[in-house]
Amino acid sequence: MKMLKKLGVLALALMMVICLVSCGEKADDKLVIGYTIYEPMNYMEDGKLTGFDTEFAEAVCGKLGVTPEFVEINWDTKFVTLDANQIDCIWNGMTISDEVKANCDVSKAYVKNAQVVVMAEDKIENYKDVESLKGLKFAAEAGSAGEAAIKDNGLDANYSPVAAQTDALLAVIGGQADACVIDITMAKSMTADGTSYDKLTYSLELTSEEYGIGFRKGSDLTEKVNAIIDELKADGTLDTLAEKYELNLAL
């Protein structure tokens, strides 16, 4: 009889764990955040992760009463990583799209963005519209909004996907690509004077978009974080961060 009771208690405990996971509740005191290196959203400075999304996530976690744990992920398999419970959210300047909304719950939009064409500064004046870009060799991060913009605008005849947006910039610098398509937030930061890419510049916004945070379908975190986003906007935290990182808020 005692053995049966013990088995019953164990079964109940197991059911509670399963319920917690399936209902999106957190069973610990940390939030595991999936990111990639993407300046100015998440990047390394003096050996420490920083950036708009990094500081934003830290502020939200402070209000949630949890510790942020940042885990670098493969952007092309971000939804698989999320669904496998390896991370609790995707927080890395993620463009809100139909694909994103189909694969995860998304927070309210918090930053405005655009996909822009980046190429050598001494060549970009020769290309004034999308039609003039056709036939060029393009690079973009696999699974990114930049890749989608290339395909949507019929620029994928000579397109090569790469692992990260920084790799797309490197492809242009190294001559493997004539141009790349990346987020304007990154283009502004990475092509500024004094950077490794200051011989490149950007033009031609192919798309305009907004960033959101991705959570597992059915997670209660989406609603909680949306409420905190409103608080951080009201108290000026987000405005201060946007000014610091030269971003435009969508709120």
N, C-alpha and C positions, 0 to 999 in steps of 0.2 A: 504493500500500500504506500509506504514511504517513497519507494522507488517511483511509483506511478505519479505521486505528488511532485517529486523532483522533476520528472519528465514533463509534467504539465506546466511547471514554472518555467522551465527552459523553453518550451514551445511558445509560451506567452511572451517571454522576453524576445525570442526570435521574431515573432509577429510584430512586436512593437518596433524593433529595428527596421524591419521591412517597411512598415508603415511610415516611419520617419523619413526613410530614403525616398519612397515613392511619392510622399506628399511634399517633398522639397524642403522639409525642416532640417536645420543643421543640428548635428549631434555633438558638436564640439564648439570651442570658443575661437575658431579662426575662420577666415574666409579665404579660400584658395582661388587666386586670380590668375587667369590665363592671359599672357601677353606675348608680344614679339618686340624686338628692338625697332622702334619707330619714333624718331625724334620729330616733334617735341612732346609726344604723348608719353612714351616710356623709353628711356635710354640711360646709358651708364655715364656717370660723371665722377671722376676721382674714385672709381671703384664702387660707387653706390648707385643703385637704381633711382632715377628721378624722372621728372616730366609732369605735364599737366595731369594725365590720367593717374599717374602714380600718386601725386599729392591729393588728387580728387578722391581716389580710392581710400587713401589713409584717413581723410577727413570723414568719409562715410563710415568706415569701419569704427572710427572713434565714437560715432553716434550709435552704431549698432552694438557697441560693447564687445567687439571681436578683434582679433589680431589679423592683419592682412599677411597672406603668404603668397608671394609672387612666383609663378612658375612659367618659364619660357616654353612656348608651344610651337608646333608646326601650324602655320595659319591655314594651310590647305586642308588640314584635318581637324580644324577647331571644333566642329560640331560633334565629331566622333569622340574627341577628348572630353567634351562637356557631358555627353550622354553616358560615357563610361565612368562618370563620377570622379575623374582624375582632377577636375577643377570644378569650382562652384559657379564661375562666371567667366565671360570673355569681356575683357575691359581694356581695349587697345585701339581706340579710334576706329571702331567698327561701323561701317556705313550701314544705315538702316535700308534694307532692300526687301523685295518679296522673298528672296531665298532665305535671308536671315530670319524674317518673321515666320517662315514655314518651318524652320529648324530649331527655333528657341523663342522664349518669351523675351521681349525687348523693353528696356526702360524708355522713359520719355526722351526725346532728342535733347542733347545738351550743347553740342558744338556744330556750327555750320562748316561745310567742307566743299571741295570741288576736286575733280580729277583733271590734271593739267599735263600738257605735253612738255617734256624737258629735253633739251638738246644743246649742242655747242652754241655758245653765245654768238660766235661769228657766223653762224649758219641760220639761226632761227628766223631772221628777217626775210628769208626766202620762202617762208611758209606762212601764209596768211589765213588759210581755211583748211577744213578737213580734206577736201578734194586734193589739195596740193600735197598732203602727207601720204597719200596712197602710193604704195611701192617701197616706202622706207622700211628698214628693219627696226622692229619695235621689241622692247622688253617690258615686262611687268611682273609683279609678284603673282605666283599661281594662286588662284582662288580669290583674288582681290577685286576691289571695285575698279582698279585701273585696268585689269585684264578684261572685265566686263565692258568697260568703256571702249577699249580697243576693238573688241568684237562687235559691239553695237554700232560702231561708226565705220565698220567695214575696213579696218586697218590691220587685219590679222593675216594677210597674205604672206607676210614675212615676219610672223610673230614668234618669239621664243619666251616661254615662261621661265622665271627664276624663283629662287627660294624666298627672297625678301626684297623689299623696296630698295634697300641699300645695294643689293646685287644688281638691280635694274640700273641704278646710277653708275655702278662700276662698269656695266656692260657698255654704256655710252662713252664713259671715259676711256675704256680700253679698245673701243672701235668695233666690238662685237654687235653693237646696235647703233642705229643712227639716232634713235630717240627712245624715250621711255615714258610711261604714263604712271604718275604717282599722285598722292594726295597733295593739295596745295599747301597744307600745313607743314608737310615735310619738305616740299620744294622750297618754301620760303626760308626755312631753317638751314637746309643742307647746301644751298647755293649762295648763301650770303658771303660777303667779302671776308677773306681770311680762312674760309673753310677748304676742305679737300676738293670740293666740287665748284669752286667759284669761277671756273671757266665755262660752267653750264648756266643756263637760265631757263625760264619757263614762260609759256604763253598758251593761248587757246584752251579755255576751259571746255572740256568735252561734256562734263556733267556737273550739276550742283546737287548737293546731298547733305545729310545730317548724320551725326554719330549717336549711337546708343550702346547700352550695356546689355549683353546677352546672358540670360539665365535659363536653366532647364525648364522645359514645358511644365507648367503647373506649380512652379516654385513660388513660395510666399515671399521670397526676397524681392521680387520685382516691385510689388506694391510698397514694401517697406522702404526700399531704396528711392523710389519715386517721391515719397513723402520727405525723405531726407534731402533729396536734390532741391526741393522747394525751400526747405529750411536754409540750405547753403546759398541759395540764390538770394533769399530775403536778408540774410545777415551779411552779405557782401563777399563771402568767401570765394564763390565762383567768379565774380567779377574781378577780384584781385588776381586769381589764378589766370584768367583769360588775358588780363593786361600783362602779367609777367611773361606768359608764353606767346603773346601776340596772336591770340585766337579770337574768333567771333562766336559768342554764345548763341544758341538757338532758342534760348528761353526768353 
